[in-house]
Amino acid sequence: MPDMAAWPAPAKLNLMLRIIGRRQDGYHLLQTVFQFLDHSDWLWFDLREDGVIERKGEVAGVAPDADLTVRAARLLQQITGTRRGATVHIAKQLPMGGGLGGGSSDAATVLVALNQYWKTGLTLAELAELGLQLGADVPVFVHGQAAWAEGVGEQLTPITLDEPWFTVLIPACPVATGAVFSDPELTRNSPLITIADFVKGVGGNDCATVVYRRYPEVAAAAGWLARHGAAYLTGTGACVFAAFPEAATARRVLNQLPPGWAGFIARGRNHSPLHERLAREY
């Protein structure tokens, strides 16, 4: 684990994802379930008094001014009127385009941490509202509780889930969310279900068929993992996962990966490691 000054930006899994419609502005209406993992990006903050916001640490293919961490800090600065700044150091562990929420989680960690460091005094609800301007997944990371989500993913109902161990595979092909959501073959009319339906096993991922067709590497990873357990796609990303009751079983599956394949194991978490870090600090 990184040093005690580090702030985690944990991964999430979409344990199911159903598309139930589409708004007039083009955004898709969803039902999904978020659970966190104890596997994270890591961020550190050097506070500044000159108002400058900058990022240190390479994020492949993302210019600093376009990075959600920088945008989140500048948004918080603008809304609160603080004159303070920060240098944000980031160590990426979560893959780009993997469906693990890395960029959104990084943004949420910036909002939560800098709200404390700058003493800007916003509530979690206010931070989540800001986060929604940056991405639909940011609010769940800000609130830090496993959740049943509706709308575009921002209408959250806390949910208590089992916390199994997951084997997560990372195909070497970032998935473009926009391409998936614009695909004419994407299912957009799944019937509504309830939390009780999900608990009984109703779920799936409406994006999986499109992703598997467009990205054969993801389909191959899902097919391989399915030989060891029920395999699912997370979000609209490239990563696929399977749940196991014990770490040893998840590790045993990971150790059988074909040469050149990548993955990790992690524990499912109903409470975000970010909020555990917040509680330790404050």
N, C-alpha and C positions, 0 to 999 in steps of 0.2 A: 504493500500500500504506500502511496506517496506520503510526504511529510504532513504534519498536523495542520499546516497552513493551507493545504490544498482543499479545494471544494469539488465534490463529485458532480458530474453531469451524467446521471445514470441512463442506461439503455431502457427501452420499453419494448414489450411485445404486444401486438394486437392478437389477442387470443381468438377473436373472431372479427370479421368485418363484412357487413352487409350494406349494400347500396339500395336505398329504398325510394329514391327519387332525385330530382334535380331542381335547384332554384332557378329563377329567371336570370340571375346573374351568372349562371353556368356552374356554380359550386354544387357538388353532389351532397345529398343528404344521406347520412350514415347511421348505422347502429354498430357500435364496436365496443370491445372490452380491452382496457389498458391494464397491464401489470408491469411493474418495474423489475429490473434485474440488478444484482450486485456486481455489475460490470459497467465501467464508466469511462468517459473522458474526464480529464482533470484540469482544473483552472486555478490559477493563482492571481492575486491582485496587488499591484503596487499603486498606492493612492498618490494622487498628484493634486497640487493646488493651482495649477495653471489652466485647468479646464480641458486639457487635451485628453482625447480618448484614442488609444492605439492598441493594436494586437501584436503580441510577440509569439512566435511559433508558427510553423508552416501548416497551412491547411490546403491540401492539394487542390488546385483549380479554383480556389476562392480568394479573390483579392481582399485585402483588409477592409476596405470601405464597404464591400458587399457582404462581409461576414455578419452573421446574425448576432455574434457576440458584440461587435462594434455597434451595430444598429440598435441592439437592446440597450447598451449603455448610453448611447446618445439620446434615445427616446426617453429613458428615465431622467436624464439630465435636463432635457427640454421640458418635460411635463412638470418637474418639481422646481425648476429654476435654480438648481444648485450650480455653484461655480466650480465645484470640485471635478477632477478628472480621474483617470485610471489607465494604467498599462495592464492589459489583460494577457496573461501568459496561458497558453493552452497546450496540453499534451493529448493528441487525438488517439483514442483507442477504438472508437466506433467507426465503422466503414461508411463512406459517403454512399448514398443511394441504397443503403442496406435495409431500410424499413425499421431501424432501431431508434429513430428519432434523435440522432446525434446533434444536428444543428439546432433543433427546437429545444433539446435538453440543455445545450450550451447556453442558449439565450435565456432560458428560465433561471439557470444558475447565476448568470450575470445579474439579472433583475433582483433575485433574492439576496445575493451577497452584497451588491452595491447599495441596495436599499438599507442594509444594516451599516455598512461601512460609511456611507454618506449621511446616515441618520436622516433620511428623507421621509421616513414614517408612514409609508403606504402600507395598507393592509394586503393580505394575500389576494383578496378579491380584486382590489385595485391593480395589483401587479398582474394578475391573470387577465384582466381586461386590457392592460397594455400589451401583454404577450400575444393576445389574439390578433393584434395589428401586425405581428411578426410572422405568425403561422398558427394554423388551427390546432396543432398539437402542443403549443407552448403552455396553455392553461393547465393541462393535466400535470405537467412537470412542476409548475409553480405550486399547485395545491398539494401535490406529493402523496396522493392516496390512489390506490387502485380504483378504477372507476368504470362504470357503464356509461358510455358516451353516445349522445345523439346530436342532431343538428349537423354541423360540419365537423363535429368532434369536440365542440366546446361546451355542450350542455352535459354536465357531469353529475353522476350519482355515485357516491362512494359504495364500494362493494368489497366484501371479504371473500377471498379466494384461498384455495389451497396454495401452498408455497413450495412447489416441487423443484427439482433440479432440471434444468434444460440443457440439452445439447443444441447448440446453434451453429449452423454451417454458413459460411460466407463465400458464395460464388464470386468469382473475380469479374463481375460485370455490373457496375452500378445501374440501377433501374431508374429511368426517368419517369417520375410520377405523372407529369403532364401528358406524356405519351400514353400511359396506361389509362388515365381518366378520359382521354379524347378518343380512345379506340372505339370504333363503331360496334364492335362485338362485345363490349363490356356490358354485363348485366346491370341494369339500373332500376329494376322494378321488383326487387325481392320483397316478399311480404314482411310486415312488421312482426317482430317477436318480442317476448318479454324476458326479463331477467330470469324468471323461473324456467322459461323455455331453454335459455342458454345453459342453466345449471343442469338441465336434463340431457344436454348434449346437442341441442340445435345450434348451429353456428356456421362454420366454414368461412371462406374468404372469397368474396365475389370477384376479386381481382386476380385470383390465382390462375384461372384459365388463360387470361390474356397475357399475364407475365410469363407463364410457362411456354406459351406459343412464341412470344417475341424473344424470349431469352432461354435458349435450350440448356444453357449451363445451370440455370435455376431449376428447370424441370429435372435435369439429371441429379442434382443435389437432393431434391425432394424425393425422387424415386429411390435413391440410395438410402436415405434416412428412413423411408417408409418400411424398409426391410427390418428395422430395429424397433420401430414404434410408430404411433400415429404422427405423421409429419404435416406441418402447416406452414404457409407463407405468412410472414408478418407484414402488415400494412400493404403498401404498394412497392415494397423494396425487394432486394435480392435474397435476403436471409430467410432460411427455413429453420424450423425448430421442432423438437419433440420433447415431451415431458417424461421424466422418470422419477420414481419415489426416492432414490438415493443418489448421492454424488458419485459413488463408485460405479453405478450402472451407467450414468451419463458419461463419466470419464472413459469407461470401457468402450462405449460406442465411439467417442471421439478418437480414441487411440487406434481405431480400425479404419480411419479415413484413408482413402486412396492417396498415394504420393502426389504432392502438389496442391492438395485441397487444404482449406483453412477453416477454422472454427474455434469455438471455446465452450466451456460449460459455465453456468452461472445459476445462482439460486433465485427463484421468483420472490419478489418482495411486494407486500401490500402497502408498505410505508417506504417512501423514497429515502435512499441514503442521503440525499441532499438535506432533508429535514432533520435527519439524525445529526448531520454536521452543524446545522443551524442551532439545534438544541444544545449541542456541546459548546458552541461559541457564545451563545446568549442564554 
